[in-house]
Amino acid sequence: MSKVQVAALNFFLCNNLNKDNDKDSDSDDDEKLTKKDILLGHRVGKKTSKRKKQTERALKALEKQKKKKKVEIFDYSALHLLYDAQDFAERLFRQLESSNERFEVKLLHQDFLSRLIGLHQLLLLNFYPYLQRYLQPHQRQVTKILLYVAQASHELVPPDILESICKTIANNFITERNSGEVMAVGLNTIREICSKSYLAMDQDLLIDLSKYKSYRDKSVSASARSLIQLFREKNPQLLERKDRGKPTEFQRDLVPLDYGQTKPKSYLEGAEIFQQDIDDQDKQSIDEDDQDDDQQSEEDWINVSNSDEDDEVDDNDEEQENGDKMETTMTEEERRERAITISSQRILTQQEFEQLKVLELKRRIQDRRRNRLEESMTDSRKRKTISIDTDSDSDDENKKNNADQNSGLITLRDIERVHKKRAHDKESRLETVIAGREGRAKFGKWKKEQGHAGTTNKEKLKNKNFQMLKPKLRNKQKRSFRDKQIALRDALLKDKRLR
């Protein structure tokens, strides 16, 4: 029965795909070895055209065999296709409570339940106290259990339950009697729980955890800073004033939501910057209707066709500058009305969506005190720097973030993210040593660098016969403590005189 359970759980958790990939990698290694053997046999024997053709045929046969062994992998999760996930999760949890299986099988049950709860946002309130009793640093596979707690947390879970879990993790893991790795793992888990439901954090607990930003261990301080950065975006009012950072335009419009409260929007934020384009289009349509002469229209088309790309770029810059001016002159209600009209009357292009992304980044970066920012930095420079960053890295990061959000998974790597100083390998260490030698004089005595210098007494001792040194070493070892004191004192006085 347990084998059937493990097979079913691995199917839902997609663990079989990882095993198949491991098998494929092992088979690839075997094929590389056979390919190496074929090439080695051809190299050792006599070089003839017949043997060359035989090796080519053997390599082609290996490639065909490799293609046949590869099986198509369909990347989907069966968790999305479950019918009545709430009832299924309740029955599975009752089975887990009364189970007498091995600890590894129980971990599979917990993993499956946590993914199911987080993906479908189910309410299974008894699952959290069940995991809470395992939250001890000495518990076996405790990082996986912390991962399951973070996976099972979502916005619909009552904040009291998640708050008790956060306090348990803080009391058991984030204490100075534990090592830095244990404290960092606890802080990372609390950060992942609060990223799903920021109402789980109490203000007093957050202030206590934020003080670890100056802890002596780098992994603990980095985890505490990441927690502070999370609450700067979620709810900066819970932080101390010195930890809130510079106030931005994004924080001005940020309103923390209560439990069960949603804020649906019927328009795109920032779409008011495209209102000028609609007004221009309306004016152009009126002008075209009023025009009676065909020559005038032809001249207009000629002017458009002869325009350069630089003029188009300048026009786009002027439009963005006009949008920035409109943002400063309009009130909040006017912005909202313009954004609603544009979102309902117009289909935005991909380029305009990119402009909205840039505007969102500017709101996250831009200082609320606009005058100071305009004195230090022009609008064109701001726009260029932000657009370069979005073009270079935003696409890959958005793809990763969207994939993680759609799957609802938190990886074990996020929980076990511990910053350590990696050891230097020999090559990198030699590079730093050679780089440090540049631009300085060589170490060593200048007399020895000349060709006529002799050897030192230490070098002579290395080449001297041991039988000649044996009596001296024996007498040296047989000295009394008082003789050693006198010899050390005389040596120090001699060294002091020479200096």
C-alpha positions in Angstrom: 0.0 0.0 0.0 2.8 2.4 0.8 4.4 1.9 -2.6 1.2 2.9 -4.3 0.9 6.0 -2.1 4.5 7.0 -2.9 4.0 6.5 -6.6 0.8 8.6 -6.6 2.4 11.4 -4.5 5.4 11.4 -6.8 3.1 11.7 -9.8 1.3 14.7 -8.3 4.6 16.3 -7.2 6.2 15.7 -10.6 9.1 14.0 -8.9 9.2 11.3 -11.6 10.4 13.9 -14.1 13.4 14.7 -12.1 14.3 11.0 -11.8 13.9 10.6 -15.6 16.2 13.5 -16.2 18.8 11.9 -13.9 18.5 8.7 -15.8 18.9 10.5 -19.1 22.0 12.2 -17.7 23.4 8.8 -16.6 22.7 7.3 -20.0 24.4 10.3 -21.7 27.5 9.6 -19.7 27.4 6.0 -20.7 27.0 7.0 -24.4 29.9 9.4 -24.1 32.1 6.6 -22.8 31.1 4.4 -25.7 31.8 7.2 -28.1 35.1 7.7 -26.5 35.9 4.0 -26.9 35.0 4.1 -30.6 37.2 7.1 -31.3 40.1 5.6 -29.2 39.9 2.4 -31.2 40.1 4.3 -34.5 43.1 6.3 -33.3 45.1 3.3 -32.1 44.6 1.0 -35.1 45.9 1.5 -38.6 44.4 4.4 -40.5 42.4 3.1 -43.5 39.4 4.4 -45.4 37.4 1.2 -44.5 38.0 1.7 -40.7 37.2 5.4 -41.0 33.8 4.5 -42.6 33.1 1.9 -39.9 33.7 4.5 -37.1 31.4 7.0 -38.8 28.7 4.4 -39.1 29.1 3.4 -35.4 28.8 7.1 -34.3 25.6 7.5 -36.4 24.1 4.4 -34.9 24.9 5.8 -31.4 23.1 9.1 -32.2 20.0 7.2 -33.5 20.0 5.1 -30.3 20.2 8.3 -28.2 17.2 9.9 -30.1 15.1 6.7 -29.6 15.8 6.7 -25.8 14.6 10.3 -25.3 11.0 10.5 -24.3 8.8 13.6 -24.7 8.2 15.3 -21.3 4.9 17.1 -20.9 5.4 19.9 -18.4 2.1 20.2 -16.6 1.0 19.7 -13.1 -1.9 17.4 -12.2 -2.7 19.6 -9.2 -4.4 22.0 -11.5 -6.9 19.4 -12.8 -8.2 18.2 -9.4 -12.0 18.2 -8.9 -13.2 19.6 -5.5 -9.7 20.2 -4.1 -11.1 21.2 -0.7 -12.7 17.9 0.0 -9.7 16.0 -1.4 -7.3 18.0 0.9 -9.5 17.3 4.0 -9.6 13.6 3.4 -5.8 13.5 2.7 -5.1 15.4 5.9 -7.2 12.9 8.0 -5.2 10.1 6.4 -1.9 11.9 7.3 -2.9 12.3 10.9 -3.7 8.6 11.4 -0.8 7.4 9.3 2.0 5.2 10.7 4.2 5.3 7.6 7.9 6.2 7.5 8.9 9.8 8.0 9.9 10.2 4.4 6.4 9.2 3.3 4.9 11.7 5.7 7.1 14.4 4.2 5.7 13.5 0.8 2.1 13.9 2.2 3.0 17.2 3.8 4.6 18.5 0.5 1.6 17.5 -1.5 -0.9 19.1 1.0 1.1 22.3 1.2 1.2 22.7 -2.6 -2.5 21.9 -2.9 -3.4 24.5 -0.2 -1.2 27.2 -1.7 -2.2 26.6 -5.3 -6.0 26.5 -4.8 -6.0 28.8 -1.7 -7.8 26.3 0.4 -8.7 26.7 4.1 -7.3 23.7 6.1 -6.7 25.4 9.5 -5.7 22.2 11.3 -2.7 21.7 9.0 -0.7 24.6 10.4 -0.7 23.5 14.1 0.2 20.0 12.8 3.4 21.4 11.1 4.0 23.8 14.0 5.1 21.0 16.3 7.9 20.0 13.9 9.4 23.5 13.9 12.6 22.9 15.9 16.2 23.4 14.8 17.1 19.8 15.7 14.2 18.3 13.8 15.2 16.0 10.9 14.6 17.6 7.4 13.5 20.8 9.1 14.2 23.0 6.1 11.7 21.0 4.1 9.1 21.4 6.8 9.7 25.2 6.8 9.3 25.1 3.0 5.9 23.4 3.4 4.8 26.0 5.9 5.7 28.8 3.4 4.0 26.9 0.5 0.7 26.5 2.5 0.4 30.2 3.4 -1.7 32.5 1.3 -3.9 35.6 1.7 -7.1 33.8 2.8 -5.5 32.1 5.8 -6.5 34.0 9.0 -3.5 36.2 10.1 -3.7 34.8 13.7 -2.7 31.4 12.6 0.3 32.6 10.5 1.3 35.0 13.2 1.6 32.2 15.7 3.8 30.3 13.2 6.0 33.3 12.7 6.4 33.7 16.4 7.3 30.0 16.8 9.9 30.3 14.1 11.3 33.4 15.7 11.5 31.9 19.2 13.0 28.6 18.1 15.3 29.7 15.2 16.1 33.4 15.5 18.0 33.4 18.7 21.7 34.1 19.4 22.2 30.7 21.0 21.8 29.2 17.5 24.3 29.4 14.6 24.1 31.9 11.9 22.8 29.4 9.3 19.9 28.5 11.6 19.0 32.1 12.2 19.2 32.9 8.4 16.9 30.0 7.6 14.3 31.2 10.1 14.4 34.8 8.7 14.1 33.5 5.1 11.1 31.4 6.1 9.4 34.4 7.7 10.1 36.5 4.7 8.5 33.9 2.3 5.4 33.6 4.6 5.0 37.4 4.7 5.4 37.7 0.9 2.3 35.5 0.6 0.4 37.2 3.5 2.0 40.3 5.0 -0.7 40.5 7.7 1.0 37.6 9.5 3.7 39.9 10.8 3.2 41.8 14.1 4.8 45.3 14.4 6.8 44.5 17.6 8.2 41.2 16.0 9.1 43.0 12.8 11.0 45.7 14.7 12.9 43.1 16.7 13.8 41.1 13.5 14.9 44.3 11.6 17.5 44.9 14.3 19.4 41.9 13.0 20.4 43.9 9.9 23.7 44.9 11.7 24.3 41.4 13.1 27.9 40.1 12.9 27.0 37.2 10.6 26.6 38.2 7.0 23.9 35.6 6.2 21.7 36.8 9.1 22.2 40.5 8.2 21.4 39.9 4.6 18.2 37.9 5.4 17.1 40.7 7.8 17.7 43.3 5.1 15.6 41.3 2.6 12.8 41.2 5.1 13.0 45.0 5.6 12.9 45.5 1.8 9.8 43.3 1.5 7.9 45.4 4.0 9.0 48.6 2.3 6.9 47.5 -0.6 4.1 45.8 1.4 3.5 47.9 4.5 6.2 50.4 5.4 4.2 51.8 8.3 5.1 48.7 10.4 8.8 49.5 10.1 10.7 52.0 12.2 11.2 55.4 10.5 14.9 54.9 9.8 14.1 51.5 8.1 11.4 52.8 5.7 13.9 54.3 3.3 13.4 57.3 1.1 9.7 57.9 0.5 8.7 57.2 -3.1 5.7 57.9 -5.3 4.7 54.3 -5.1 4.5 54.4 -1.3 2.3 57.5 -1.5 -0.5 55.6 -3.2 0.1 52.4 -1.2 -2.8 51.5 1.1 -2.4 48.2 3.1 -5.4 46.0 2.8 -7.2 44.3 5.7 -7.9 40.6 5.8 -10.3 39.6 3.1 -10.3 43.0 1.5 -9.5 43.4 -2.2 -8.9 46.3 -4.5 -10.1 45.6 -8.0 -9.3 48.1 -10.7 -11.1 48.8 -13.9 -8.3 50.7 -15.6 -4.5 50.6 -16.1 -2.5 52.8 -13.8 -0.4 55.3 -15.7 -2.6 55.2 -18.8 -3.3 58.9 -18.5 0.0 59.7 -20.2 -1.5 58.5 -23.5 -4.4 61.0 -23.4 -2.5 63.5 -25.4 -2.2 61.0 -28.3 -6.0 60.6 -28.4 -6.5 64.4 -28.5 -4.0 64.7 -31.3 -5.8 61.9 -33.3 -9.1 63.7 -32.8 -7.6 67.0 -34.0 -6.1 65.3 -37.0 -9.3 63.6 -38.0 -11.2 66.9 -37.8 -8.5 68.6 -39.9 -8.7 65.8 -42.5 -12.5 66.1 -42.8 -12.2 69.9 -43.3 -9.6 69.6 -46.0 -11.1 69.9 -49.5 -8.0 70.1 -51.6 -6.3 66.9 -52.7 -2.9 68.6 -53.1 -2.8 69.5 -49.4 -3.4 65.9 -48.4 -0.7 64.7 -50.8 1.8 67.2 -49.4 1.0 66.0 -45.9 1.6 62.4 -47.0 4.9 63.4 -48.6 6.0 65.1 -45.4 5.3 62.0 -43.4 7.1 59.7 -45.7 10.2 61.9 -45.8 10.6 62.1 -42.0 13.7 60.5 -40.5 13.9 58.0 -37.6 15.6 60.7 -35.5 12.5 62.9 -35.7 10.3 59.9 -34.6 12.5 59.4 -31.6 12.3 63.1 -30.8 8.5 63.0 -31.1 8.4 60.0 -28.7 10.6 62.0 -26.2 8.3 65.0 -26.6 5.3 62.8 -25.9 6.8 61.4 -22.8 7.8 64.9 -21.6 4.2 66.0 -22.2 3.0 63.0 -20.2 5.4 64.0 -17.3 4.0 67.6 -17.4 0.5 66.3 -17.4 1.2 64.1 -14.4 2.4 67.2 -12.4 -0.5 69.4 -13.4 -3.4 66.9 -13.0 -5.0 66.0 -9.7 -5.7 62.5 -8.6 -9.3 62.5 -9.8 -8.4 63.8 -13.2 -5.7 61.2 -13.6 -8.1 58.4 -12.7 -10.8 59.7 -15.2 -8.3 60.0 -18.0 -6.9 56.5 -17.3 -10.4 55.0 -17.3 -11.3 56.6 -20.6 -8.1 55.4 -22.3 -8.4 51.9 -20.9 -12.0 51.6 -22.2 -11.6 53.3 -25.5 -8.2 52.2 -26.7 -6.2 49.1 -27.4 -2.6 49.7 -26.2 0.4 48.5 -28.2 3.3 46.5 -26.9 5.5 49.7 -26.9 2.9 51.5 -24.8 2.9 48.6 -22.3 6.6 49.0 -22.1 6.2 52.7 -21.3 3.8 51.7 -18.5 6.4 49.4 -17.1 9.0 52.2 -17.2 6.5 54.5 -15.4 5.9 52.0 -12.7 9.7 51.7 -12.1 10.0 55.4 -12.0 7.2 55.6 -9.4 9.1 53.0 -7.3 12.4 54.9 -7.6 11.3 58.5 -7.8 11.5 60.6 -4.6 8.2 62.0 -3.3 9.9 65.3 -2.9 10.0 66.0 -6.6 12.0 69.2 -6.5 15.1 67.6 -5.0 15.2 64.9 -7.7 14.7 67.4 -10.5 17.6 69.5 -9.3 20.0 66.5 -9.2 18.9 64.7 -12.3 17.0 65.8 -15.5 14.0 63.9 -16.8 15.7 62.7 -19.9 18.6 61.1 -17.9 16.1 59.4 -15.6 14.1 58.0 -18.5 17.3 56.7 -20.3 18.7 54.9 -17.2 15.4 53.3 -16.4 14.7 52.2 -20.0 18.2 50.6 -20.2 17.6 48.5 -17.1 14.2 47.3 -18.2 15.5 46.3 -21.7 18.4 44.4 -20.3 17.1 42.4 -17.3 13.3 42.9 -16.9 12.3 40.3 -19.5 14.1 37.4 -18.0 13.2 38.4 -14.4 9.5 38.8 -15.4 9.5 35.4 -17.0 10.9 33.8 -13.9 8.6 35.7 -11.6 5.5 34.9 -13.7 6.5 31.2 -13.7 6.9 31.2 -10.0 3.6 33.0 -9.4 1.7 30.7 -11.7 3.0 27.6 -10.1 2.7 29.0 -6.6 5.9 27.2 -5.6 8.7 28.3 -3.3 11.9 26.5 -3.9 14.1 25.1 -1.1 16.9 27.3 -2.4 14.9 30.4 -1.1 14.7 28.9 2.4 18.3 27.8 2.5 19.8 30.9 1.0 22.8 31.4 3.3 25.5 33.8 2.3 29.0 32.3 2.8 32.4 33.4 1.6 33.4 30.8 -0.9 36.9 29.4 -0.7 39.4 30.5 -3.3 40.5 27.9 -5.8 44.2 27.8 -6.8 43.7 29.6 -10.1 41.8 32.6 -8.7 44.2 32.9 -5.8 47.2 33.0 -8.2 45.4 35.7 -10.2 45.0 37.9 -7.1 48.6 37.2 -6.1 50.0 38.1 -9.5 47.8 41.2 -9.6 49.1 42.4 -6.2 52.7 42.1 -7.4 52.3 44.6 -10.1 53.7 48.1 -9.4 55.8 47.2 -6.4 59.5 46.3 -5.8 60.4 42.7 -5.4 61.0 41.2 -2.0 64.4 39.9 -1.1 67.9 41.1 -0.3 69.5 43.3 -2.9 72.8 41.5 -2.5 71.4 38.2 -3.3 69.9 39.5 -6.5 73.4 40.2 -7.8 75.3 37.4 -9.3 78.3 37.4 -6.8 76.3 36.9 -3.6 77.0 33.7 -1.5 74.6 31.5 0.4 73.2 32.2 3.9 73.8 30.2 7.0 70.2 28.8 6.8 70.9 27.4 3.4 74.2 25.9 4.5 72.4 24.2 7.4 70.1 22.5 5.0 73.0 21.0 3.0 75.1 20.1 6.1 75.3 16.4 7.1 73.0 15.5 10.0 75.7 13.7 11.9 77.5 17.0 12.2 74.4 18.7 13.6 73.4 15.9 15.9 75.5 16.9 19.0 74.3 20.6 18.8 70.6 19.6 18.6 71.1 17.1 21.5 72.6 19.8 23.8 69.9 22.2 22.8 67.2 19.9 23.8 68.8 19.0 27.1 69.0 22.6 28.3 67.2 23.5 31.5 64.3 26.0 31.7 66.6 28.7 33.2 69.1 28.3 30.3 66.3 28.6 27.8 65.1 31.8 29.5 68.6 33.3 29.4 69.1 32.4 25.7 65.8 34.0 24.8 66.6 37.1 26.7 70.0 37.5 25.0 68.5 36.9 21.6 65.8 39.6 22.2 68.4 42.1 23.4 70.6 41.3 20.4 67.7 41.8 18.1 66.9 45.1 19.7 70.5 46.4 19.4 70.5 45.5 15.7 67.4 47.5 15.1 
